[in-house]
Amino acid sequence: MDLGIAGRWALVCAASKGLGRGCAQALVAEGVNVVITARGDEALQATARDLRALNPAVTVHAVAGDITTPEGRASALAACPQVDILVNNAGGPPPGDFRDWDRDAWIKALEANMLTPIELIRATVDGMAQRGFGRIVNITSAAVKAPIDVLGLSNGARSGLTGFVAGVARQKRLASRNVTINALLPGPFDTDRLRTTLAGAARASGKTVEEVAAARRDSNPAGRFGTAEEFGAACAFLCSAHAGYINGQNILLDGGAFPGTF
């Protein structure tokens, strides 16, 4: 299927590895020019080289910086001639017990996982509406749908973003101009984030990382972890010309782990 977005420009955050890289890769394969951001320049430049090799016909700009800061956002936006597609993404805050988190921990989580996406939406959404096309995808977490007790910082910050988007996505001046805002809620995907979580669970339980990982895989109906490539494919479709009637939705990608009907 031709997704109808060749020649568009996308800003993909936290794209040097993991799910962000998967999204950038899928968009580049469809002929989308991308600006990718991340804090680590070495990994970011390596990803940029891979993306250029994947599709030499597209332009790939790599902008190293902290997207959670005004300076980082300004640099990323300046590198993108126009933002037709915005993929908001940031590393999740650490797990733990809410009794141990002070105000600074909460502010850091909110900056990364709620306020930064809102700032980027604010900076780009009206231009999308004026041009008659815009796709915003927020990478949040399955914990928005089924909270995980040790991920309280993530539960709170990402749920705040979800509530905000629920209203903005339905503004007629955006939706009627072919601008959509949706979220992808990843469950267990084979990423560095998952490996860190598994290592923490192993330390707490006294088991090996391999034992914890095997139990986690076996508990999922799919019997495996997801891949960044299949996550990116889902993101690319939401960004496509064919997805204009999908708006304000939170789409769970978890191998069927969530046990509810709705």
N, C-alpha and C positions, 0 to 999 in steps of 0.2 A: 504494500500500500504506500502510495506517495502521500506523505503527511502534509504537503502543501506549505512548507515553511522554509524552503531553500531560499537563501539570501537574506533571511531575517537576522537580527542581532540579539544575542542572549547574554545576560550577565548571570553567571553561575557561581555561587559562593561556596567556600570550603571545598574546592573542586580538585585539589591536588591528589586526593585518594578517596577511597570508600564510595559512599552513595553519591556524593557530589561529582566525583570523577565519572561514575557510571552515567549520570545525567548528561554531563558535558560530552561524553563519548557518543551517546545516542543522538544528541542534537547535531554534533559535527557530522555524523554518518548521514544525517538527513540534509546536509548542506547548509546548516546554520553557522554563521560566524559567531564566535564566542569570546567573551572576556571572562577569564577564570581568575579567581582570587583564592588566596590562602596566606597564612602567616609564614610558613616555611618556604623560602625562595627556591631552595635546591629541588625539593620534591615537586614544587609547582612548575619549575622550568622543565623538568623531566616529563611531566604530564603534558605540557604544551608541545614538546617535541613529538610525543606519541600521537597527539591529536592532529598535528600538522601532517604527520606521515599517514594517518588514517584517511584523511581527505585533503589533499594538497590544494583543492579548489577553494577552501574556506580560509578566512583570516582568524588567527588565534592570538589574542593578546593575553599575556600573563602579568598580573599586577599583584605583587607581594605586599601584604599589609594586613592590619587588623581591621576587619570589616565592622567590628563593634565600636570603632572610634569614628568621630566625624571625619578625621583625616583619611582613614582607610576607605570610608564610603565615598568621599569626594574623589579619591584617586581612581577607584574602580569605575565610578560613573563617568569620569572624564575620559576614560579609555574606550568607552562604548559610544559610537556615533549616535545611536538611538537604542533605547532598550525596548525591544518588542516582546522579549521573554525574560522574566526574572525568576530565578530559582533561588529561594532563600534557604540557607542551610548554615548550621553552625554546630560545632561539637557540643554534645550534651554536658551538663554539669555533673560533677562526681556523685556517686551514690553515697548513702550514709544515713545517719539518724538525725531527724530534724532538730533534736535537742542540742546538737553540736553545731548547728549553722547559725552564724551571727548575721547581722544586717548586711555586712559587706558580701557575704556569700549569696544572699538573696538578690542583692543589687546586681552582682556579676551575672547571675543566672538570667535575670530579667533583661539585662542589657543584650546578652547574646541571643536569647531564645524568644524574646518578645519585642523589645523596643527596637532593636536593629532591623528586623524584618518590617516593622511598621514604618520606620524612617525610609527604608528603601521603597516600600510601596508608595509612600507619600511623594517621594522624589520622581516616580516614574509613571504613576497610574493616569494622571491627567494627559500626559503626552500620548500614552497608548490610546486613550479615548479620542483624542483629536485626530489621530491617524486611522482610527477605525479597526485597530487590532491590538490585542494585548493578552498575554498569558502569564499569570503569576502562579507559581507552585511553591508552597511552603512545605519543606520537609520537617515534619514534627516527630511524632512517636506513637506507637501503639499504646503507650501509657496514657495518652489523651483519652482513649476509649476505655481502657482497662488499667487504671492506675496501679503502679508498682510501689509498694511501701518504701523501699530504699531509694527510690528515685523521686523523692518529694520535690526537690528543686526543679527537676524537669517537668513533673506533673503540673506544678503550679505555673511556671513560666509559659510552657507550651499551651496549656489550657487557656491562659490569658490571651495569647495570640489567636487561638481558635475562636474565642468569643468575639474578639475584635473583628476578625475577618467575616464572621457570620453576618454582621451588619453591613460592612463596607461592600462586600461582594454583591449584595442585592440592591445597591443604589442604581436606580434606573439609568442615570446619566453615564454609568460605566457599563452595566450589563447590556443595555440597548446599543452600545457602541462596540460590541464584540470584544469586551474585556472581561476575562474570567479570572477568578481567584479561587484556587482549590488547595487542598493539603493532601500529601501522601503520608500515611502513618506506617512507618516500617516496624515490623516485628523483628525477630532475630535474623539479621543478615551477617554474612561472613565478612566482617570489617574489623579494623583495629579497635573500634569502640566495643564491639562484642567480646573480643579477646581480652580486653582490659576488665570488662565486667565478669567474665568467666574466671579470670585470675583472682579477682577479689572474692568471688564466691568460693573458690577452691581454698583460699587461705582461711576463710571463715569456717569452712566445714571440715577442714583437715583432709580433704580429698585431693586427688591430682586434678590438674586442669583438664586432662583427657577424660577423666571420669565425669566431671561436671559437664563438659561439652557433650559427651555421649548421652547423658541423661536429658539434657536440654533438647538435643535433636530427637531423641526417642519420644519425648512428650509432645512433639509437634505432629499433627496429622500428616504433614508432608514428609516427615521422617528426615528432614534436612534443614540446613540454614539456607536463606535466600542468597542470591548473588547480586552484586552491584550491577551487572549487565541487565538482568531482568527488571531490576528497579528502574534503571535508566530508560528502558523501553517503555515502561508505564508512564514515566515522566514525559518522555517525548510525545506520547499520544495525547496527554493532557495539554501539551503545548501546541498541538497540531491544529490545522484549519478545520478538522473534522470534529473538534471537541468544544465548539462554541456554545453548545447547549448544556454543557456540564459546568455548573457554577455553584460556588459556595459549599462544595462537598468535601468530606473527609474520608478518604479512600484508604482502607486498611489493607496492607500487604503483609500477611503474617503466616501464610501457609495454612490458614484455617484454624489458628490457635484460639482465636476469640470464640467463646462457647455460646454466644447469643445469636438470636435470629435477626435482630436489627442493629 
